[in-house]
Amino acid sequence: MALGFYGLLAASAVLWNWAAGRPMHALLYDPDRLTRAGLVWGLLSGLLLGAATVAFSRWTIERFGWGRDLYRFFARALGEVSWADAALLALTSSIGEELFFRGIMLPRWGIVWSTLLFMLSHPAPAKRLWPWTASAGVMGLLFALITQRSANLGGALVAHFVVNLFNLRHVSEFVDPADDLYEPPPDDDGEGSDGAADDDGDGLA
């Protein structure tokens, strides 16, 4: 189902690009601005951003209850995620979302709307997990800035793939065989599910 959704996003980007009368390569790069240095800078920036984001994700798990609850949610929803499964889902999600939000929406609607809609496409499964949605907005902004600066989609694709690959694989660490059904994490006590005190507003500080 997820693969189909990301395939639909990619197809929508291609159709939108065609309807706008843009050449197909415009989804991936701007030939008038792209340089070899820009391509290398974009790829390296994407790799560094991806690695930094994965490290930040691990820190939120250790520091905040919402971080642990978020991974427990995905563990219950996805179950055990192998490296192959993580790579496939990371590849399709990064291609689909980057083609749609940065490949066509960014040049057509601008950085504000493309970032806002990318953030809203990652709704929190429970109120106390709102930092995940906010972090998606931050990541969308950074992906857009890398794309604009480098004049190509390579850096954003690399960053997006790295983040999703390692974070999806890490979901397996939170799989509990006793979990049969997903139950949203509580919103009313202001604590992580393991009892650690957690201020919802501190997740991105």
BABAMI-770312 format. One record per residue (C-alpha): x, y, z; residue in one letter. Coordinates in steps of 0.25 Angstrom, whole numbers. Example, Ala and Ser with C-alpha at 12.3 -4.5 7.8 and 13.67 -1.06 7.14 Angstrom:
REM residues 2
+-------+-------+-------+---------+
:    xx :    yy :    zz : residuo :
+-------+-------+-------+---------+
:    49 :   -18 :    31 :       A :
:    55 :    -4 :    29 :       S :
+-------+-------+-------+---------+
REM end
This chain:
REM residues 205
+-------+-------+-------+---------+
:    xx :    yy :    zz : residuo :
+-------+-------+-------+---------+
:     0 :     0 :     0 :       M :
:    11 :    10 :     4 :       A :
:    19 :     6 :    -9 :       L :
:     6 :     9 :   -17 :       G :
:     4 :    23 :   -10 :       F :
:    19 :    27 :   -13 :       Y :
:    17 :    22 :   -28 :       G :
:     5 :    31 :   -29 :       L :
:    12 :    43 :   -24 :       L :
:    23 :    41 :   -34 :       A :
:    13 :    39 :   -45 :       A :
:     6 :    51 :   -41 :       S :
:    19 :    59 :   -41 :       A :
:    22 :    54 :   -55 :       V :
:     7 :    58 :   -60 :       L :
:     8 :    71 :   -53 :       W :
:    21 :    74 :   -60 :       N :
:    16 :    70 :   -73 :       W :
:     3 :    79 :   -72 :       A :
:    12 :    91 :   -68 :       A :
:    20 :    89 :   -81 :       G :
:    33 :    86 :   -74 :       R :
:    43 :    77 :   -80 :       P :
:    44 :    64 :   -72 :       M :
:    58 :    67 :   -67 :       H :
:    53 :    79 :   -60 :       A :
:    48 :    70 :   -49 :       L :
:    62 :    66 :   -46 :       L :
:    71 :    78 :   -49 :       Y :
:    72 :    92 :   -55 :       D :
:    81 :    91 :   -67 :       P :
:    83 :   106 :   -68 :       D :
:    89 :   106 :   -53 :       R :
:    94 :    92 :   -51 :       L :
:   109 :    91 :   -49 :       T :
:   119 :    80 :   -46 :       R :
:   122 :    87 :   -33 :       A :
:   107 :    89 :   -30 :       G :
:   105 :    74 :   -32 :       L :
:   116 :    70 :   -23 :       V :
:   112 :    80 :   -12 :       W :
:    98 :    76 :   -13 :       G :
:   101 :    61 :   -11 :       L :
:   111 :    63 :     0 :       L :
:   101 :    73 :     7 :       S :
:    90 :    62 :     6 :       G :
:    99 :    51 :    12 :       L :
:   103 :    60 :    24 :       L :
:    89 :    65 :    26 :       L :
:    84 :    50 :    26 :       G :
:    95 :    45 :    35 :       A :
:    92 :    57 :    45 :       A :
:    77 :    55 :    45 :       T :
:    79 :    40 :    48 :       V :
:    88 :    44 :    60 :       A :
:    78 :    54 :    64 :       F :
:    67 :    43 :    64 :       S :
:    75 :    34 :    73 :       R :
:    77 :    46 :    82 :       W :
:    62 :    48 :    83 :       T :
:    59 :    34 :    86 :       I :
:    69 :    34 :    98 :       E :
:    64 :    48 :   103 :       R :
:    49 :    49 :   100 :       F :
:    37 :    40 :   103 :       G :
:    30 :    44 :    90 :       W :
:    43 :    40 :    82 :       G :
:    41 :    26 :    88 :       R :
:    26 :    26 :    86 :       D :
:    28 :    29 :    72 :       L :
:    37 :    18 :    69 :       Y :
:    27 :     8 :    77 :       R :
:    16 :    13 :    68 :       F :
:    24 :    10 :    55 :       F :
:    28 :    -3 :    61 :       A :
:    14 :    -7 :    63 :       R :
:     9 :    -2 :    50 :       A :
:    21 :    -8 :    42 :       L :
:    26 :   -20 :    50 :       G :
:    40 :   -25 :    48 :       E :
:    47 :   -17 :    37 :       V :
:    59 :   -24 :    30 :       S :
:    70 :   -16 :    23 :       W :
:    64 :   -20 :     9 :       A :
:    50 :   -15 :    13 :       D :
:    56 :    -2 :    19 :       A :
:    64 :     0 :     6 :       A :
:    52 :    -2 :    -3 :       L :
:    42 :     7 :     5 :       L :
:    53 :    17 :     7 :       A :
:    56 :    17 :    -8 :       L :
:    41 :    18 :   -12 :       T :
:    38 :    29 :    -2 :       S :
:    50 :    38 :    -5 :       S :
:    47 :    37 :   -20 :       I :
:    32 :    39 :   -19 :       G :
:    33 :    50 :    -9 :       E :
:    45 :    58 :   -15 :       E :
:    39 :    57 :   -29 :       L :
:    26 :    63 :   -24 :       F :
:    30 :    73 :   -13 :       F :
:    43 :    78 :   -18 :       R :
:    43 :    73 :   -33 :       G :
:    30 :    80 :   -37 :       I :
:    24 :    87 :   -25 :       M :
:    36 :    95 :   -21 :       L :
:    38 :   102 :   -34 :       P :
:    23 :   104 :   -37 :       R :
:    18 :   108 :   -23 :       W :
:    30 :   112 :   -16 :       G :
:    38 :   108 :    -3 :       I :
:    27 :   112 :     7 :       V :
:    16 :   104 :     1 :       W :
:    24 :    92 :    -3 :       S :
:    30 :    92 :    11 :       T :
:    16 :    94 :    18 :       L :
:     9 :    83 :    10 :       L :
:    21 :    73 :    12 :       F :
:    20 :    75 :    27 :       M :
:     5 :    73 :    27 :       L :
:     6 :    60 :    19 :       S :
:    13 :    55 :    32 :       H :
:     2 :    56 :    42 :       P :
:     5 :    52 :    56 :       A :
:    -2 :    39 :    60 :       P :
:    -5 :    45 :    74 :       A :
:    -5 :    59 :    79 :       K :
:     8 :    57 :    88 :       R :
:    15 :    53 :    75 :       L :
:    14 :    66 :    69 :       W :
:    29 :    69 :    69 :       P :
:    30 :    58 :    58 :       W :
:    21 :    66 :    49 :       T :
:    29 :    79 :    52 :       A :
:    42 :    72 :    49 :       S :
:    37 :    68 :    36 :       A :
:    34 :    83 :    33 :       G :
:    49 :    86 :    37 :       V :
:    54 :    74 :    28 :       M :
:    45 :    79 :    16 :       G :
:    51 :    93 :    17 :       L :
:    65 :    88 :    18 :       L :
:    62 :    78 :     6 :       F :
:    57 :    90 :    -2 :       A :
:    69 :    99 :     1 :       L :
:    79 :    88 :    -3 :       I :
:    71 :    87 :   -16 :       T :
:    70 :   101 :   -19 :       Q :
:    85 :   104 :   -16 :       R :
:    90 :    92 :   -24 :       S :
:    80 :    93 :   -35 :       A :
:    77 :    78 :   -35 :       N :
:    70 :    68 :   -27 :       L :
:    81 :    59 :   -23 :       G :
:    85 :    64 :   -10 :       G :
:    70 :    64 :    -5 :       A :
:    69 :    50 :   -10 :       L :
:    81 :    45 :    -3 :       V :
:    77 :    51 :    10 :       A :
:    63 :    46 :    10 :       H :
:    68 :    32 :     6 :       F :
:    78 :    32 :    17 :       V :
:    68 :    37 :    28 :       V :
:    58 :    27 :    24 :       N :
:    67 :    15 :    22 :       L :
:    73 :    16 :    36 :       F :
:    61 :    20 :    44 :       N :
:    52 :    10 :    38 :       L :
:    62 :    -1 :    41 :       R :
:    63 :     4 :    55 :       H :
:    48 :     2 :    57 :       V :
:    51 :   -13 :    58 :       S :
:    58 :   -10 :    72 :       E :
:    44 :    -6 :    77 :       F :
:    36 :   -18 :    72 :       V :
:    29 :   -25 :    84 :       D :
:    24 :   -39 :    81 :       P :
:    13 :   -36 :    91 :       A :
:     7 :   -25 :    82 :       D :
:    -5 :   -30 :    74 :       D :
:   -12 :   -17 :    71 :       L :
:    -7 :    -2 :    70 :       Y :
:   -12 :     6 :    82 :       E :
:    -8 :    21 :    80 :       P :
:     1 :    26 :    91 :       P :
:    -6 :    34 :   102 :       P :
:    -7 :    49 :   101 :       D :
:   -12 :    52 :   115 :       D :
:    -1 :    50 :   125 :       D :
:    11 :    58 :   118 :       G :
:    20 :    46 :   121 :       E :
:    27 :    36 :   112 :       G :
:    21 :    22 :   111 :       S :
:    32 :    17 :   120 :       D :
:    29 :    27 :   131 :       G :
:    40 :    37 :   128 :       A :
:    36 :    52 :   129 :       A :
:    35 :    59 :   116 :       D :
:    32 :    73 :   112 :       D :
:    25 :    72 :    98 :       D :
:    31 :    85 :    94 :       G :
:    45 :    82 :    96 :       D :
:    47 :    71 :    85 :       G :
:    53 :    81 :    75 :       L :
:    60 :    90 :    85 :       A :
+-------+-------+-------+---------+
REM end
